[in-house]
Amino acid sequence: MIELRNISKIWKEFQLKNVNLKLSEDYTILLGPSGAGKSIIIKCIAGILKPNSGRIYYNGEDITDIPPEKRNFGYVPQNYGLFPHMTVYKNINYGLKLKKFGKLEREKRIKEISEFLNIDKLLSRNPPTLSGGEQQRVAIARALVLNPKILLLDEPTSALDMNNKENIINELKKIGELLPIIHITHDFLEAKMLGKNIVFVSNGEIVDYGDKEEVFNNPKNEKIANFFGYNVIKYNGKLYGVEPHNIIVKKYDSNGKDELAGEITGMYDFGHYKKLTISLDDSTIKSIYYGDDLNIRDKVLISFKKYVVLNNKS
């Protein structure tokens, strides 16, 4: 669907470096820390930014020099980009008028999309009177009403509270069944819920790309493992990535073999499980524990149910 070939872009003090990427029609997440270059990639795809070098293709057609309004890609910026002085109806109608759709067709499309996103009762209101979740729905409606080939979303849930975030995620799941979505986030839990394919971006480069399960279950290096919430543990000259729920913790026993010794320095009780902070000789790790027999300052032994061996090069 979308292919980036050797895309480089200098933007202010940041540089995107020879990005090569082929994206299918499956829901794709651009994941990585803030400032990694995700927004620059998506703006190049949208046509808002033009790369300094390299080419962009859509279904085999070179679209690098095609202006954004002729690509028919729906783009929703992080700040929503709504006109505060216009009603919701006029915001959604804006692009339709620019493209010279007839009045009846505009009204039909606005009715359909506002009902689909459950904002039909908000059409007479102005964006400043809406909640963050409602504004996000309006921004998505304004993009979808033009029947785009792709929907490009720049951190669509970053400014929302938990309830609104969950609602928008459910809406995006529905939309993702209708058209391809490329979605930026730095929240790997959100990425897990929505993405089929994951592109991990760091410091202007594509560090990893593939199926969600493969990327999350097999982080390539220490930087990615830390981002995904893995414990990074050096043991016998190797670097291991271990998820907190894959760490086995038991009370210290001098007969323990092939196990790491540590001390519990923190404990948070979540009812049916506890989150432990355990200090080892040269690192601190997190573990999920389901028993009731451990306390802070207890000496413990650590072993792993499952782990990945990490590349020492980040």
Secondary structure, DSSP 8 states (H G I E B T S, - for coil): -EEEEEEEEEETTEEEEEEEEEE-SS-EEEE--TTSSHHHHHHHHHTSS--SEEEEEETTEE-TTS-GGGTTEEEE-TT----TTS-HHHHHHHHHHHTT--HHHHHHHHHHHHHHTT-GGGTTS-GGGS-HHHHHHHHHHHHHTT--SEEEEESTTTTS-HHHHHHHHHHHHHHHTTS-EEEEES-HHHHHHH-SEEEEEETTEEEEEEEHHHHHHS--BHHHHHHTT-EEEEETTEEEEE-GGGEEEEE--TT--S-EEEEEEEEEE-SS-EEEEEE-SS-EEEEEE--SS--TT-EEEEEESS-EE-BS--
